[in-house]
Amino acid sequence: MISHRETRFVPYPAELMYAVVSDVEKYPQFLPWVVALRVLSRSENHLTAEMAVGYGGLRERYTSDIRLDPQMRRVDVAQISGPFKTLENHWRFIPQGEGCEIEFSIQFEFKSRLLHGVAGAKFEKVMLKMTDAFEARAKAIKENGEAA
């Protein structure tokens, strides 16, 4: 299994960072490896979404359960179906002055050992860039005065 955990400070409010991460329908606009995303069901603090991702020649589609906690500024994601034996990621945004601390963790393992061997390293590179991509999106929103 491949896992990654990081904590970093960003100069953007926790509410903005939470809004960017929880707005999954916009992922194809700013995450280059997200080819398509479709929300299958939605309730106040819960989504089920199907995501198609691509990196190099590899394309995969999977469905995730997404739990949103706006009060605690947490987003928890777990795969329901797809090519992974395990895929979970967790986001938490902690206010710190005018910015916030991001706590991000992800772990994954493909069902197929062959796919894990071939795609695992590529997928890991993508995952290591996740916080950078969300931080860049928050910066663009703040600079352009967009709604998150």
C-alpha positions as CSV (number, residue, x, y, z in Angstrom):
1,M,0.0,0.0,0.0
2,I,1.2,3.5,-0.8
3,S,0.5,6.2,1.7
4,H,1.3,9.9,2.0
5,R,0.6,12.4,4.8
6,E,1.4,16.0,4.9
7,T,0.7,19.1,7.0
8,R,1.3,22.6,5.5
9,F,0.4,26.2,6.2
10,V,-1.3,28.1,3.4
11,P,-2.1,31.9,3.3
12,Y,-5.8,31.2,2.6
13,P,-8.7,31.0,5.1
14,A,-9.8,27.5,6.2
15,E,-13.3,28.2,4.9
16,L,-11.9,28.9,1.4
17,M,-9.7,25.8,1.4
18,Y,-12.6,23.6,2.6
19,A,-14.9,25.1,-0.1
20,V,-12.3,24.3,-2.8
21,V,-11.8,20.7,-1.7
22,S,-15.5,20.0,-1.1
23,D,-16.6,21.4,-4.5
24,V,-15.8,18.2,-6.4
25,E,-17.7,19.1,-9.5
26,K,-15.1,21.7,-10.3
27,Y,-12.2,19.2,-10.1
28,P,-12.0,18.7,-13.9
29,Q,-11.4,22.5,-14.3
30,F,-8.2,22.6,-12.3
31,L,-6.9,19.0,-11.6
32,P,-5.2,18.0,-14.9
33,W,-5.5,14.2,-14.1
34,V,-9.3,14.4,-13.5
35,V,-10.8,13.7,-16.9
36,A,-14.4,13.7,-15.8
37,L,-16.5,13.8,-12.7
38,R,-20.2,13.0,-12.1
39,V,-22.1,13.3,-8.9
40,L,-24.4,10.3,-8.6
41,S,-26.1,11.3,-5.3
42,R,-26.1,14.2,-2.9
43,S,-27.4,15.0,0.5
44,E,-26.5,17.8,2.8
45,N,-23.1,16.4,4.0
46,H,-22.6,13.4,1.7
47,L,-21.9,12.8,-1.9
48,T,-21.3,9.8,-4.1
49,A,-19.3,10.7,-7.2
50,E,-17.8,8.8,-10.1
51,M,-14.4,10.1,-11.2
52,A,-12.4,9.3,-14.3
53,V,-8.7,10.0,-14.0
54,G,-5.9,9.8,-16.5
55,Y,-2.2,10.0,-16.3
56,G,0.0,9.3,-19.3
57,G,-1.6,6.4,-21.1
58,L,-3.5,5.1,-18.0
59,R,-7.2,5.8,-17.6
60,E,-9.3,4.6,-14.6
61,R,-12.8,5.2,-13.3
62,Y,-13.9,4.8,-9.8
63,T,-16.8,5.7,-7.5
64,S,-16.2,7.4,-4.1
65,D,-18.2,8.1,-0.9
66,I,-17.5,11.7,0.1
67,R,-18.3,12.9,3.6
68,L,-18.4,16.6,4.3
69,D,-18.2,18.2,7.7
70,P,-18.3,22.0,7.2
71,Q,-18.4,22.8,10.9
72,M,-15.1,20.9,11.5
73,R,-13.8,21.7,8.0
74,R,-13.2,18.0,7.1
75,V,-13.6,16.1,3.9
76,D,-13.2,12.3,4.0
77,V,-13.2,10.2,0.9
78,A,-13.3,6.4,0.4
79,Q,-13.6,4.4,-2.8
80,I,-16.9,2.4,-3.2
81,S,-16.0,0.6,-6.4
82,G,-13.2,0.7,-8.9
83,P,-9.6,-0.5,-9.5
84,F,-8.4,0.0,-6.0
85,K,-8.2,-2.5,-3.1
86,T,-8.1,0.6,-0.9
87,L,-8.4,4.3,-1.6
88,E,-9.0,6.8,1.2
89,N,-8.1,10.4,1.6
90,H,-8.7,12.8,4.4
91,W,-8.6,16.6,4.5
92,R,-8.7,18.9,7.5
93,F,-8.4,22.7,7.5
94,I,-7.4,24.4,10.8
95,P,-7.6,28.2,11.0
96,Q,-4.3,29.9,11.8
97,G,-4.4,33.7,11.7
98,E,-5.4,34.8,8.2
99,G,-4.4,31.4,6.7
100,C,-4.8,27.8,7.7
101,E,-3.0,24.6,8.2
102,I,-3.9,21.8,5.9
103,E,-3.7,18.2,7.1
104,F,-3.9,15.8,4.2
105,S,-3.5,12.1,4.1
106,I,-4.0,9.5,1.4
107,Q,-3.5,5.7,1.1
108,F,-4.1,3.5,-1.8
109,E,-3.5,0.1,-3.3
110,F,-4.6,-1.3,-6.6
111,K,-6.5,-4.6,-6.6
112,S,-4.2,-5.9,-9.4
113,R,-0.6,-6.4,-8.4
114,L,0.4,-5.8,-12.1
115,L,-1.6,-2.5,-12.2
116,H,-0.1,-1.5,-8.8
117,G,3.4,-2.1,-10.1
118,V,2.8,-0.3,-13.4
119,A,0.6,2.5,-12.3
120,G,1.4,2.8,-8.6
121,A,4.4,5.1,-9.0
122,K,2.6,7.3,-11.5
123,F,-0.5,7.6,-9.3
124,E,1.8,8.4,-6.3
125,K,3.3,11.3,-8.2
126,V,-0.2,12.7,-8.9
127,M,-1.2,12.3,-5.3
128,L,1.9,14.2,-4.1
129,K,0.8,17.2,-6.2
130,M,-2.7,17.3,-4.8
131,T,-2.2,19.9,-2.1
132,D,-0.3,22.1,-4.6
133,A,-3.2,21.9,-7.0
134,F,-5.8,22.9,-4.4
135,E,-3.7,25.7,-3.1
136,A,-3.3,27.1,-6.6
137,R,-7.0,26.9,-7.1
138,A,-7.6,28.9,-3.8
139,K,-5.1,31.5,-5.0
140,A,-6.8,31.9,-8.3
141,I,-10.2,32.3,-6.6
142,K,-8.9,34.8,-4.2
143,E,-7.0,36.8,-6.8
144,N,-10.0,36.8,-9.3
145,G,-12.7,37.4,-6.6
146,E,-14.5,34.3,-7.7
147,A,-16.9,32.4,-5.5
148,A,-15.4,29.1,-4.4
